[in-house]
Structure formats: structure tokens, C-alpha cells
Amino acid sequence: MKRFISTFILSLSIWIALAGFNISELIVGIAISIIISILVKNIFKFELGWDFPVKIIMFIFIYIPIFLYELVKANIDVAYRVLSPKLPINPGFVKIPTDIKGELGKLTLANSITLTPGTISVDVDEQDLYIHWINIKGDNGSEYQKNISGPFEKILRRIFI
């Protein structure tokens, strides 16, 4: 029952965010969210806890600004490399250890890395992410982690416990 409620709340929240909030849209959204929740409650492996509102607030007001800052920084770096062909690049694949446990947390981290220009997440296993990086900086996994996923992982670790 808890998975059903969690899926329903998530589905209805997405519906309201996309469709707006008026009575007819809300009624349709509730009906569709119930149907979706019945169909996929056993597929999704998450349950909302009492700390969910706090985590959403942390995600919106702490994580998103940090992500946007890193996104702008990466865009400027890649644009500078494109406009300055003499600037050396050192492309390659790196293995980054992560201690984020949940699948949703790892997915969020991998997508955040992919969305920043100059990096793309290629694979994820139990405790590592494999990233293609346009300019490798560092000599080992902890240095790669600090340079690529460090700003994201600090916040995501607290959100996706």
C-alpha cells in the first residue's frame, strides 16, 4: 500500500506540475495517477518517507543552484576549448567511486554529470561510475571524483540516503 501511495503522490505531482491546477485537470490527473499507480506500483522500488518534503526542498533550493553553477562553469570551459584550439585537451575514460547507495541517487548523479558539457556518464555499477571526460584532471579515482562529481555528490548523499 505504501508503494501505491508513493507512486500516486509522485504521479499526481508530476501531472499538476505539467498540466496546471484547475478542477477538471485535477480530477483527470487523480484518475490517471490511480491507474498508473495500480499498474506500476510493483515496478518502482521507492517509498516516500516523512522526510520527503525536506528532501524536495533541499533538492530545489540547494542542489539545483549548485548544479546550475557547475553547468555554467562547464559550458564556459568547453566553449573556451572550442574557441582556443591550441588549448590542450586530454580526453579519456575515468572510473569514479561513489558511495551513493540508492539507484535513484546514482541515476541523478550520472544524469547531472552527463548534462554538464565535457563529461558523459557511460556506465554505472554497484559502487562506480564510468565517465568519458574531455579533459582528464588528476591521477586517481578520488581526484576524478573531486573534480567531476564532488559538488553534486555532497548534496545527493544527504538527499538520497
N, C-alpha and C positions, 0 to 999 in steps of 0.2 A: 504493500500500500504506500510505503514511503517513496519508493521509486516512481510510482504513478503520480503522486502529488508533486514530487520534484520535477518530473517531466512536464506535467501540466503547467506548473508555475513558469518554467523556462519557456515553454511553447507560447503561452499566453503573453509573457513579457515581450518576446520577440514579435508576436503579432501586433501588440499595442505600439511598439516602437516603430514598426513599419507601416501600419495602417492608420494610426491616429486613434484618438479616443472620442468616439461618439457611440451612442447606444446601439445602433444597428450593427456597426463594425464590432463592437464589444460582444454582442450576442453571437455573431458568426464566429468570432475568434474563440469564444468559450467552447462552442460546439466542435470546431476543428481541433482545438487543443485537447479536448476529451478524446476524440477519435485518434489523434496522433499518440496520445499518452497510452491508450489501450494497446495500440499496435506496436509501439517501440519500447515500452517500459522494461522489457527483459533484455533488450539490446544495450541500452545505456547502463553504464555501471557507476553512476554517480547518484548521490543523495544529498539534498540540501540540508545543512545543519542550521542551528540557531545563529551561528556566526556568519551566515551568508550575506546579510545586508552590510556587515562591516567589511567583508572581503570585496564586495562590489564597490563600496566607497573607496577602499584602498586601491582597487584596480583603476577606477576612473580618475581619482584625484592624485594618486602617486605614480602608478605605473604608466599611464598614458602620457603624462608630461615628460617622464624620463625617456620613454620610447620615442616621442616626437623630437626631443633634443638629440638623441642618438641618430635618428633618421636624418635630421638636417645636417649633422656633422658628417655622416657617411655620404650624403649627397654632395656636399662641398668637396670632400676628399676625392670621390670618383670624378667629379667634374674637373677638378684641378689636374688629375692624372690624364684625363682625356685632352685637356687644353694644353698640357705640358708634356709632349711626347718624350722628352728627354728624361723625365722623371722615371726612375727605375721602379719596376714592379716585380713582385716575387710571388706569382700565383702558385697555388697548390692546395692539397687536401690536408686538413688537420683533424685530429681526434681530440674532442673536448670532453673531459669528465664533468658530469653533473650529478648533484645529489638531490635533485627534484624527484620525488618518488612517483607521483601520480601521472597517468597518461595524459590528462588534460593539461597539467603543468608543463610537461615535456613538449606537448604539441604547441602550447602558447609560446614557449621559449624558442622552439625550432621555427615557428612562423615569424616571430619577431626578428630572428636572425636573418631569415630569408627576405623579409621586407626591407631590410636595410641594404642599400646598394653596396656592392663589393663582396657580399657574402651570400651563400645559398646553402641551406641545410640539405644534405644528400641522404642521410640515413640516421636512424636512432636505434640504439639497442638498450639493454637494461640500465646501463649507467653512463653511456657515452653518446655524444652527438658527433656526426662526421660532417664537416663543413668544407666547402670549397671557398677559398679566401683569395681575393685579388692581390693582396699584399701581406704575406705572412710576416708577422712581427713576433719574435720570441723563439725560444728553443725547446720548450716542453709544453705539456698539456696544461699546467697551471698558468703559464704565461699566456697561452692561447685563450684560456678561459677568462682570464682577467681582461684581455683586450677585446674579445668578441662578446661573451655572454655575461661578463661580470656585472655591468649595470642592470641588466634585466633580471639576472638570477637572484640577486639580493631581495628584490621585491616579490618575485614569483615564489620564492621559497616560503615566504610568510603567507601568501595568498593561498597557494595550493599545498597545504600541509598533508 
